[in-house]
Amino acid sequence: QVQLVESGGGLVQAGGSLRLSCVASGRTFSSAGMAWFRQGPGKEREFVAGINWNGFNTNYADSVKGRFTISRDNAKNTVYLQMKTLKPEDTAVYYCNTFSFWGRGTQVTVSS
């Protein structure tokens, strides 16, 4: 069993930055790939960024490339999503994911 708890969301103006965190419990964290997804108002959940178990490989949705950075600290059982140059279209609930496990999400709202 894995539990994921996201934090760091909030209200920010366009052009601003936020850093999301996801703390995981469970024995498999350090050997598991992790990902961030998001679901905007009236939209389906979509992939944002992923990272492999040791952090050496990452991938991003085209819409966030160059603005978002995913990273992890296995000693802290935490995965991060650094978000810069935020746009109103980044407004969404952001979810942490590994295997079939999901957190409850953290709300990010970007005002224009």
C-alpha positions in Angstrom: 0.0 0.0 0.0 1.2 3.5 -0.9 -0.1 6.8 0.4 0.6 10.0 -1.5 0.1 13.5 0.0 0.5 16.5 -2.2 1.1 20.1 -1.0 2.3 23.4 -2.2 -0.6 24.5 -4.4 -2.2 28.0 -4.2 -3.1 31.1 -6.0 -0.5 32.8 -8.1 -0.4 35.5 -10.8 0.5 34.7 -14.3 4.3 34.5 -14.7 4.7 33.4 -11.1 6.2 30.2 -9.7 5.1 27.4 -7.3 6.7 24.3 -6.1 4.6 21.2 -5.4 5.6 18.4 -3.2 4.3 14.9 -2.9 5.3 12.8 0.2 5.0 9.1 -0.3 4.7 6.4 2.3 5.4 2.8 1.5 8.4 0.6 1.0 8.5 0.9 -2.8 9.0 4.6 -3.2 12.7 4.6 -3.9 12.3 1.9 -6.6 9.2 3.4 -8.3 8.7 5.8 -11.1 6.6 8.8 -10.1 4.5 11.2 -12.1 2.4 14.4 -11.8 -1.0 14.7 -13.5 -3.5 17.5 -13.6 -7.1 18.0 -14.2 -8.3 21.5 -15.1 -11.9 22.7 -14.9 -14.1 20.8 -17.3 -11.1 18.8 -18.6 -9.9 15.2 -18.3 -6.9 14.4 -16.2 -3.7 14.7 -18.2 -0.1 13.7 -17.8 2.3 16.6 -16.8 5.7 15.1 -15.9 7.3 11.8 -15.0 10.5 10.7 -13.3 12.2 7.3 -13.0 13.2 5.7 -9.8 16.7 7.3 -9.5 15.8 10.6 -11.1 18.0 10.2 -14.1 15.2 10.1 -16.6 12.4 12.6 -16.9 9.7 13.4 -19.4 7.2 16.2 -19.8 4.0 17.1 -21.6 4.7 19.5 -24.4 2.6 22.1 -22.8 5.0 22.4 -19.8 8.4 21.7 -21.3 10.9 24.3 -20.4 8.7 25.7 -17.6 8.2 22.8 -15.2 10.9 20.6 -13.6 10.2 17.3 -11.8 12.7 16.0 -9.3 12.8 13.6 -6.4 14.6 13.0 -3.1 14.4 9.4 -2.2 15.9 10.0 1.2 12.8 12.1 2.0 10.3 9.9 0.0 9.3 13.1 -1.8 8.8 14.1 -5.4 8.7 17.7 -6.5 7.2 19.7 -9.3 8.8 23.1 -9.8 6.6 25.3 -11.9 7.7 28.6 -13.4 6.2 31.1 -15.8 2.8 29.9 -14.9 -0.1 30.6 -17.2 -3.8 30.7 -16.5 -4.2 27.5 -18.5 -2.1 25.7 -15.9 -5.0 26.2 -13.4 -5.9 22.7 -12.3 -5.8 20.2 -9.5 -2.4 18.5 -9.5 -2.1 14.9 -8.6 0.8 12.7 -7.6 0.8 9.2 -9.0 2.8 5.9 -8.8 1.5 2.6 -10.1 -2.2 2.6 -9.4 -2.0 5.0 -6.4 -3.1 8.6 -6.4 -3.0 11.4 -4.0 -6.0 13.7 -3.3 -4.5 16.5 -5.2 -3.5 20.1 -4.6 -5.2 23.1 -6.3 -3.2 25.5 -8.4 -4.9 28.6 -9.6 -3.2 31.0 -11.9 -4.8 34.4 -12.3 -4.3 36.6 -15.4 
